[in-house]
């Protein structure tokens, strides 16, 4: 008999008098209990998630003994809807149970990469560049692509499989890949996806010299370079293996960000904390201290979104308001001020509210993008080679915009910018639309735009051009490469 149960709170009581085939629709982390258990009962438990992007947890009754002594990992990928089934057996009216997982359909999306691949960061088992998208392996097992709101360097990639495992590729200087090994200077690492130990990873982000990741139990782990205390361990010793940072942290997407020397993350209680270097006030703590080797709190208790470029930070609160702080020398914060000022006085070391109703804001170096709740796309900041996609540009920083300027179209979903810092970085931009198409513009010296050819800064394109293919889902791009998830149907 089918027993339809909805789990939308912290505890869920299942009345077995209503049926022993439990169709369990889950929209919250919850603790399960059973009522009206028969003397001998076998329960078929079919788990259904309300979405495929949010990690959910189940705390089972303490009397369950799982097969082989290992509690099954809950699927969190795109096929997590009704692709996991458990059997529970009791012979003493529910005092003790024997449990096992009877069905698990592992699945996910395709992983694709293109652009610079000099250190194997595309994960295709070679160091040759690619100017068009190429699939990483042949499996459809990938469920989450990390670093989408951080200033990822493009020198390593991190992706999660449907099983909750975390995989990395690229440079391993300072132990940045978390594999308990460290490459010598030269940025050599792994050219194929390599698993970091553990099977309960919920979220992660990365930069060129390190990573941090949170498990489904809310524990936060860090590794890599630690010159400015960016591992938050109250000292400055680098780590090549995941090292825990105390506290209970949010497992939700886009709740942690990092650049090379700075980290910020939201705790489970909605508070926001930062550590590492405080360039241009990028930690938002309004203090003259140059760096913090332990987490320090940013004012506020209702934070629920983070995005970061090199030295500028954006965040949202649960009331829908958007905030920014840090480097504002080229109008980075979109406040219609300081355009091309090049002065440190232009910066903000405390959060300041950003006008507009934004779904998301992303950035790279000094160029920024946002999607409003009506689906319109907007760009501001540096535009010297047309990287804002506005069909214009200017030499040096003369083309900067200090206020958000609208791009054509109303179905924008996500923007991912590539660094341009005067040191030869590409300055390109990749964008997704809600119809599954992907678009790019700017410069592409190593094929980062995925257009099948290279564009140096003199030949950069300043308007969106479509990348072949449809069904694109997620994208993250750094100064040396691009990674994306794509559905096969």
Secondary structure as GFF3:
##gff-version 3
##sequence-region A 1 489
A	DSSP	beta_strand	2	7	.	.	.	ID=ss1
A	DSSP	beta_strand	11	15	.	.	.	ID=ss2
A	DSSP	three_ten_helix	16	18	.	.	.	ID=ss3
A	DSSP	beta_strand	21	26	.	.	.	ID=ss4
A	DSSP	beta_strand	30	35	.	.	.	ID=ss5
A	DSSP	beta_strand	41	49	.	.	.	ID=ss6
A	DSSP	beta_strand	58	59	.	.	.	ID=ss7
A	DSSP	beta_strand	64	66	.	.	.	ID=ss8
A	DSSP	three_ten_helix	67	69	.	.	.	ID=ss9
A	DSSP	beta_strand	84	90	.	.	.	ID=ss10
A	DSSP	beta_strand	97	104	.	.	.	ID=ss11
A	DSSP	beta_strand	110	115	.	.	.	ID=ss12
A	DSSP	beta_strand	130	135	.	.	.	ID=ss13
A	DSSP	beta_strand	142	145	.	.	.	ID=ss14
A	DSSP	beta_strand	156	161	.	.	.	ID=ss15
A	DSSP	beta_strand	166	171	.	.	.	ID=ss16
A	DSSP	beta_strand	189	196	.	.	.	ID=ss17
A	DSSP	beta_strand	201	207	.	.	.	ID=ss18
A	DSSP	beta_strand	210	215	.	.	.	ID=ss19
A	DSSP	beta_strand	220	224	.	.	.	ID=ss20
A	DSSP	beta_strand	239	245	.	.	.	ID=ss21
A	DSSP	beta_strand	256	258	.	.	.	ID=ss22
A	DSSP	beta_strand	262	266	.	.	.	ID=ss23
A	DSSP	beta_strand	272	277	.	.	.	ID=ss24
A	DSSP	three_ten_helix	279	281	.	.	.	ID=ss25
A	DSSP	beta_strand	291	298	.	.	.	ID=ss26
A	DSSP	beta_strand	303	308	.	.	.	ID=ss27
A	DSSP	beta_strand	312	317	.	.	.	ID=ss28
A	DSSP	beta_strand	322	326	.	.	.	ID=ss29
A	DSSP	three_ten_helix	344	346	.	.	.	ID=ss30
A	DSSP	beta_strand	348	354	.	.	.	ID=ss31
A	DSSP	beta_strand	358	364	.	.	.	ID=ss32
A	DSSP	beta_strand	367	372	.	.	.	ID=ss33
A	DSSP	beta_strand	377	381	.	.	.	ID=ss34
A	DSSP	beta_strand	401	406	.	.	.	ID=ss35
A	DSSP	beta_strand	412	417	.	.	.	ID=ss36
A	DSSP	beta_strand	429	433	.	.	.	ID=ss37
A	DSSP	beta_strand	438	442	.	.	.	ID=ss38
A	DSSP	three_ten_helix	457	459	.	.	.	ID=ss39
A	DSSP	beta_strand	461	467	.	.	.	ID=ss40
A	DSSP	beta_strand	472	477	.	.	.	ID=ss41
A	DSSP	beta_strand	482	486	.	.	.	ID=ss42
###
